[in-house]
């Protein structure tokens, strides 16, 4: 089974762009909304993407071990394919470049489509349930990763300001 590796590699290439450009997109959103909590440093972005990568690595291992039967892997495939369109929609809505849009179609979509086709060839095509679970699963993983890196940074800042000098 090559799908898990192809999916992870395409995600990693796509998210390299996202990691480096997400802080600028977050700053733009913070400026538009006035919500400073949306801001993110490059270090936080890299950390969040690392956490998402760990979850996707687990999904890929489970997918390979079960020959595509893992619900988590199947949700990841569906969620990452749907994620391509969130990038396109965000750029259209913002009427400008948004983080990840350059690599969504040429890199992420083919990787997710390869994994989806491989599942079908194995006699395990994605089901309507997989498509329903995929976007919320990937969204929850991404949201959790972003919250963890922000909470970690906030606690380090509090500890730094309360420690005796």
N, C-alpha and C positions, 0 to 999 in steps of 0.2 A: 504494500500500500504506500503510494507516494503522496497521496492527497494531503495528509497532515503536514508533511515537510514542505510541500509547495505552498500550502495555505499559510504556514508560519513564516516562510521566507518572504512571500509577497506582503504579508502584514508587516514584517520587520522593515522592508524597504519603504513601504508606504508610511509607516510610523516614524521613520527617520526624518522624513519631511515634516511630519506633524510635530515631532518633538522640538525641532528647531524653530518652527514658525508659530506654534500654538501661543506662546506668550504675547506676540503681537496681536493675534486675533482676540485673545482674552482682554488685552488692554483696550482694543477698539470696542468690544462689548461693554467693558466697564465704563468707558467714556460715554457711550450711547445711553446706558441705563443709569449711570451714577452709582452703580453697585461695585465698590472697590474690592469686595471679596472675590470677584471674578478674576482679578489679576493673578498672574502666575509667573514665577521666574522660570528660566530655562532649566535650572536644576530641579525644580519641582516637576516640570513637564517631563524631563527625562526619568525622574523617579516614578511618576505615575505610569508612564509608558512601560517602564520595567515591570511594574506590578501587573499590568494588563498582559504583558508578554509571558509572565510566569503562569498566569491563568490559561493563556492560550497554549502554552507548552503542555500543561496538564491535560487540556482538552485533546491535543494532538496525540499524546501518548495513549490516552484512553481510546481514542478513535482507532489507532493502529492496533492496540491489543484486542479490541472487540471487532475488528474488521468492519468498522463503520456503524456498529450497533449502539455505541455510547450516545445517550441523549445529550450529554454536554457537548460532545464533538459535533453532533448534528446541529444543535442550536448555534454553535460557534460558526459553522459553515454558513448557515442561513443568516445569522446576524451580521457576519462580515460582508456577505454579499449585499444585504440591505444597507449596510453602513456606507457603501459607495454612494448611494443615492442621497444620504443625509449630507454628504459633502457637497454634492452638486446643488442640492436645495439651499444649503447655507450660503453658498457663493451667489446664487441667484437672488436670494432674499437680501443679502448684504450689498448686492451690486458691486462686488469687489472680490479680490482674492481672499479666500479664507483657508485656514490651515488644513492641509491634506488634500485639497481639491486637485492639485497637479498630478498626483500619483494615484488618485482613486480609480479613474477609468483605465489607465494603461497598465497599472501594476496590481492593485488590490482586486479589481473585478476579475481579471483572468485567473488569478490564484484561487479565488473563491469558486469560480465557475469550474475550474479543473477539479477541485475537491468535490463539488456537487456532482459533476459528471462521473467521477470515479465511484461515488456512492451508488449512482444509478447502475453503473456497469456491474457492481457487486450484488445487484438485486435489492439494494436498500435505498431507493430514491428518497429524497427529502419529502416529507409529508406536510400537509397543511398545519399539523401540530408543530412540526419543526420550524416552519415559517412564522407561526404565531409566537413561539418561545424564543426564537433567535434574537430579534431586535431588543426585547426587554432584558434578555440574559446579557448580551454584550453591553447594553446601556447601563445595567446595574454594575457590571464589572468596571466599566470606565468611571462611573460616578463614584463608586467605592474607592477606586485608586486615587482619584482627584481629592476626595475627602481625606483619605489617609495622609497624603503628603501635605495637605494644608493643616490638618490637625497636628501632625508631627512638627511642622514649622512653628505653629502658634505655641505649642507647648515648649519648644526650645527657646523661643523668644521670651516667654514668661519665666522660664527657669533662669535665663541669662539676666533678666532684669531684677529678679528677686535674690540672686546669689550675692553673698557679701564680697566686697572687693578689697 
